[in-house]
Structures are given as structure tokens and as C-alpha cells.
Amino acid sequence: MLTAGSHVISISDFSRADLIAVLDRAAAMERNPGRPLDGRLMATLFFEPSTRTRLSFEAAMLKLGGRVIGFSDAASSSAKKGESLSDTIRMVERYADVIVMRHPRDGAARLAAQVSRVPVINGGDGANQHPTQTFLDLYTIAQEFPELRSGDRELVVAFAGDLRYGRTVHSLLHALCHFRVRVLLVAPRGLEMPADHLDHARAAGLQVEVLPDLQTAAERADVLYMTRLQEERFPDPLEFDHIKATYRISAATLAKAQPRLRILHPLPRVHEIATDVDATVHASYFTQAANGIPVRQAVLATVLGA
């Protein structure tokens, strides 16, 4: 449950009512955020690179009247000298009212929450979870498709790309278990959605179908959630070049797509979405990124009891 003083570590910690409450408060923040966090301080501990998550959290805090300290590179922190994560958290909790952390190791955010006396918000831990990205993904989908909340119609959501290591798709799949959704999956061999996530989705009653290609997904889906392929996951550069060309959406690919199709992407994109898609009615990824501010304002205001 998301309340004053609570941590935000995994999307699995939240019920459907919690998710709806975040969407409602984000909508209120978008209309009139106010400055409820005057005098509050947020620490951003980013042990790996980030653009949208870090900047949108900082913008959210500043717009709410708060202030920001922190680092955006582990090399500029005492972790470079060998300081443990636990010691870093125990030190930073004495400087700030809330900690936002990104870390390359799965489970790092949970460890931080176990030792911290102030709320810890997970900005992404390894290939595990990215809960506030999921909040803004849901917010974006609900803006385009009100039936996500009402349940009047089954939404079809397709995930494509690196589904094995993509923490954003893992978190969103778990969140969608609370809604009336059919899931389609398109991934290269070796990068399929992990079995434990699929088992959880099916146990929750979601119908999950594996598709052979992006073209089919674009024609059948209401939402196509693209993720980038990471070259370092492929030992053979030639195989990567071949798959990279296959897992790419362009305006031509969308010729037979339903007019209501919306394409999301946690960004950054590399090869997987051609720039000619930007001008189509289907492109929603920049709106999705912008939604990070009101959603993260809602999360910060809630955990700080504003």
C-alpha cells in the first residue's frame, strides 16, 4: 500500500486500488500540483546511467517546492572506494527525507529499504523492477484507453523486444494482472519473457499469446510496448544486425494497424522505432515520458505525507 512513509520497491507490493489511487493523484497533480514539499529534501542515488527517470524525479521534486541532492554516477560516490550499499543508505538517510535509487544489482532497492529510516523509491534495480515507470505507463494507457479502469472492454497489450532483461516489461506485466487485459509477446530467441513472470500472469487469469513477428502484433494490439535490443546480449554481431533489422517498427509496418493503436517505449530508443513513426497518430512515447513528472509528483507527495 502506498502511504506516508512507505517504500516503493516492487509493483507486486501494490493492489489494484493502490494503482488507481496513484493514477488519480497524478491527474490531480497535473491539474494543480501546488508546493506541498517546501523544505523537503530528496537524494538521488544513481549507480547507473539515467536520463528520464532521474530528471523527471528531480523536476517533480523541484516543482513541488523541494530540493535535490545526489549523484548520477557511481564513480563519483564512495562506492568507488568500496563503501557498501548499506553504509551509503545509512549515511544518506541522515541528509534527506526520501531516497530515489537506481542500481545495477537485482534486489538492491529491497536491501536499501530494509536499512533506511526514510522512504526508498526504486528507480530500477538490475533486470528486476521499475515501479514508478509502471505507474506512468499505466497512467499513459489509461489516458488513451479509459476502459483500462472501467473494464468495459478487454485491452490487448503487446510487449516486444528484450523481454528477458527488460525490467519495465516485467513490472508492467505484473501490474496488468489487476486489469482486463490480453497479452501478446514478441521476442528474439533467448530474450523471451521469463517463465516466472508468465506463470504469475497466467495464475492471475491473463491470457498470454506468443506471436511470430511485430507486424502481427501491430495489427492486433491496442498498445504496443517496444523495448530496445541490447547489443551486449548477443555474442555474434552478425546475429544482432539481423535481429535488429527484424525488430523494428516503421510507418510502413503500421500500414495495417488499427487507428487506435498506441506505441509506448520506456526510452531511449536506438534502432527499434524509426523516426518516421513520430509523426503518426500511434506515437505516444514522448507523452509517456512527460507523464513521468505528475506521476512521480504523486508518489513523492504521498510517501512524504503531503
PyMOL commands that set and color helices and strands:
alter all, ss='L'
color gray80, all
select helices_A, chain A and resi 11-13+16-31+52-63+74-76+78-81+85-92+108-115+131-144+147-150+167-176+195-203+214-220+231-233+237-246+275-277+285-290+292-303
alter helices_A, ss='H'
color red, helices_A
select strands_A, chain A and resi 41-46+67-71+98-103+120-125+155-160+181-186+207-210+223-226+262-264
alter strands_A, ss='S'
color yellow, strands_A
deselect
rebuild
show_as cartoon
